[in-house]
């Protein structure tokens, strides 16, 4: 369903992505969830359609569009029933390379970005560490200078798609924290080859989205050329900040899309399932939770696209992006839970898909930042209350 704010071009984007998604139905995504097989065919079709480069510059083969268009792409994928199994398979391609776009050299952009857009290169993004969590300033992975560049040693966790990636975007400390004026200084960003002789990637068994794995990385003696440094040494944290708001918006629209997929399943079931001589959808005990889920999803969607529009205009959108991520994740999960309960016992059965949706919906409530940290941000930055941590 098109939103009232979409242009004809944006409507065409939604329709184009939906046509690809229509070739990958419930059985396909059910199988990826059961086997853990990466959705290679789906990603290849999205790459062939040019969708991986929707927000990349035209000069490197991208479409040169904005966060609004990227959000339309990602929401359409999730809403098709692909959920986070489909969205997460391409999510990193959409805004993950933005540090290269904004802060890389011309040579880095011209060499690396076309290969990511075409799908020839596959990247992973290594930020989080076991001992730091959201406290990025306390990262322990070190990049020490050598004659030819840097030597990186350390650990990362929750690195998505490291099993199939050949490139890695990694942040590491180049200057000890106690030698920096601020804890967030002295961190540097590198885009380099994922050398499996130096990086051991171990998948983490997890609750859902089995097809798109997360990993613990053990990095031992990874040699990195000085040409692989993105931007200036010591400014990696600031570069990461530029990607936070788009990431929150994308998580929000994906969660809303997943919630809509669940709601569609539940509504269809409520119309067809007859108990005591009448469809269960005739009962207000079924109707009201479904109606509430619809209202919550639509409200979250509006805020997410408001945040995207602000970002595309170069305006401050931190509050909106964070709040959209919070509301989208909560509305998406609530819709998935309602869908399971609407199906009754069959909601627990894999053949009806809603149990998979509910498991995947937990992702947006946890990542990339907790609900509580978002509320902290809004309390401090919007309501101007004293900092609590």
Buried (B, 14 or more C-beta within 10 A) or exposed (E): EEBEEBEEEBEEBBEBBEEBBEEBEBEBBBEBBEEBEBBEEBBEBBBEBBBBBBBBBEEBBBBBBBBBBBBBBBBBBBBBBBBBBBBBBBBBBBBBBBBBBEBBEEEBBEBBBBBBBBBEBBBBBBBBBEEBEEEBBEBBBBBEEEEEBBBBBBBBBBBBBBBBBBBBBBBBBBBEBEEBEEBBBBBBBBBBBBBEEBBBBEEEEBEBBBBBBBBBBBBEEBBBEEBBBBBEBBBBBBBBEBBBBBBBBBBBBBBBBBBBBBBBBBBEBBEEBEEEEEBBBEEEEBBEBBBBBBEBBBBBBBBBBBBBBBBBEEEEBBBBBBBBBBBBBBBBBBBBBBBBBBBEEBBEEEEBBBBBBBBBBBBBBEBBBBEEBBBBBBBBEEEEEEEEE
